[in-house]
Amino acid sequence: MSCRRSRTLAFIAGAMMTAMPFVGLYTAASAEFDEGNIVTVNIPLSAKSGALLDRKGRPLSYDSESKTLCLLPQLFYSDEAVDNALFCLIESDESIAESFSLPVSAEGEQTGSDDEIKLMQTVTGLDGAKPSELLDRLYDVFRIDKKAENAFAVLCIRYAALLCSDDMLVLCDAPSEKLSKQAQMISQSEPFVTVSSRFIRKYKKISGQAAAPHIVTEYEQQHGTQGSDGYQKTSYRLYNGGIAKHEQSGIDAQDGQDIRLTIDRDMQLKAQSLIKDMISQGRCTAGSVCVVSCKTGGVLSAASAPDFDPGRLAKDYDALSEDAAAPLFDRALMGLYRPGSAMKTITAIAALDAKAIDKDTYLWCGKWYPLGDTMFSCLGYHGYESVQTALRDSCNVFFYKSSQMIGVDKLSAMQQAFGLGKSIDIPLENARGRVVTPGSVAELGIAWSEGLLLQSAIGQSETAVTPLQMAQWAQIIANDGCLKPLTLTDGETKDKKRILKNDYAFTQVKEGMIMAADNIWGEASLSALPYKAAIKTGTPETGSGYNSTVIGFYPADKPEIAFSIVLENSECSYELVRPLLEEWESLR
């Protein structure tokens, strides 16, 4: 059943209570107006919402104009004028009549419910009349030649207009160009025909993929780009067989302002594709890739997958919300993960800054590290490791020992200095996460132990960070201890913040991250890139398996971007580094 048919039926209940015989209702045929009779109609004027643009001014979401063809039943001053207009419109596009019907067929047979027939009897004043008699009565009252082509279609529309309780009766959404031109021409002499504009939100797709669906829809929901709707109020002087405009007033619609985000559409789409390709290969179940500018703090990418088609969000919401893969969940901003061994970069800086270690400190790794009755493991038997080689080899034991040298207060303070455990100041909600302290674990009902310190040092235990926080801390390392605060709105500037002044510590960690990047072999090797990269990988335990993480920056000597990658149920995040940086090279 069509929407308009539903609206007509919905009106029946009220009409049955208030309808008088046909002769007592307003029709163009029966109305008698003198020169003092004024009818006023209000036509809403829709405002166009502003577009969301990427950093280069390319649209991510925007409003597309659509026309709506309507009738204004209050202005039906002449049956002949109304019927002629409808015959012309239907001749231009017969489909406009398909949404309207009577409870009686063109042959006079009942097709609707008994309630609909009863309503028709009431409004025509023919109680107990047969359907065929009701049909003839309508033709007579509306003065329609029932032998004319499309006469029944015109009759159906006239009846719907009679029952319409609104100022406007929608004839057609998105009329064809031919129909729209015909309607515009008729409206110049017949004010009861109007073509109004409305706007439909669209989302730009490249190769079938919308860029940043989570970011765009969240921004629209939390801030919006709407303008201010207006209205046109027009009064007409109606008299028998004629109509004249009396006066007009109203408020113009004010369109919304375009907003340019820092998102780079190409980088965002590449990041989304990388995750989706891994999902399709069965090598992860979900993930996030975040890229931020080291110079401006702009968030270039905040990809989260699985994702969704934002243009179908309203229609598909129930299915999406029940999907076990959680495509509506924004993993970049709200996903909380153990970072794993990526955390060793902060642990190293904390130990170096406290002078507990230096570049010449060598700590022994024999694969196992005893603490009380518990044996903590490493990935391998590394022998003596320096801070740089420990980052390259991702030696757990080196950082177990380093964390014990400085203690939980200094370690957690450094983690917090890097932005962990607090939301990032961007205009979208994002998770705070958690660093491991005696107080934070007590809130979880966990008793403090030294083992939690060791696990925190390598990004395990109850540590929880978002992918965007990981990209931010990578940027701090890239900028030698300075944070260029992250922004999402292009052109917004925030003062650089000095997190830590210790060039020595950052030099050691950077060197270790460059060595880690050089240590990737095979198809994922970064050696073919024009410049060296700096990275640190992680493989945090999840309780049911492993996730895979990477933080890094590029180029290593003069960083332009910092990034993070998190893949759920995977050990392959490092494989996305090269194609991600190759995309940046193409943009440079």
Secondary structure, DSSP 8 states (H G I E B T S, - for coil): --HHHHHHHHHHHHHHHH---GGGS--TTT----TT-EEEEEEEE------EE-TTS-EEEEEEEEEEEEE-GGG---HHHHHHHHHHHHHH-GGGGTT---SB-TTS-B-S-HHHHHHHHHHHT-TT--HHHHHHHHHHHTT--TTSTTHHHHHHHHHHHHH--SS-EEEEES--HHHHHHHHHHHTT-TTEEEEEEEEEEE-EETTEES-HHHHHHHHHHT----B-EEEEEEEEEETTEEEEEEEEEE--B----EEBS--HHHHHHHHHHHHHHHHTTS-SEEEEEEEETTT-BEEEEEEES---GGGHHHHHHHHHH-TT-TTS-HHHH--B--GGGGHHHHHHHHHHTTS--TT--EEE-SEEEETTEEEE-SS--EEE-HHHHHHHT-HHHHHHHHHHHHHHHHHHHHHHTTTTS--SSSS-----B---HHHHHTTT----HHHHHHHHTT-TT-BB-HHHHHHHHHHHHTTTEE---BSBTT-----EE----HHHHHHHHHHHHHHHHT--GGG--TTSSS--EEEEE--B-SSSB-EEEEEEESSSS--EEEEEEEET-S-GGGGHHHHHHHHHHH-
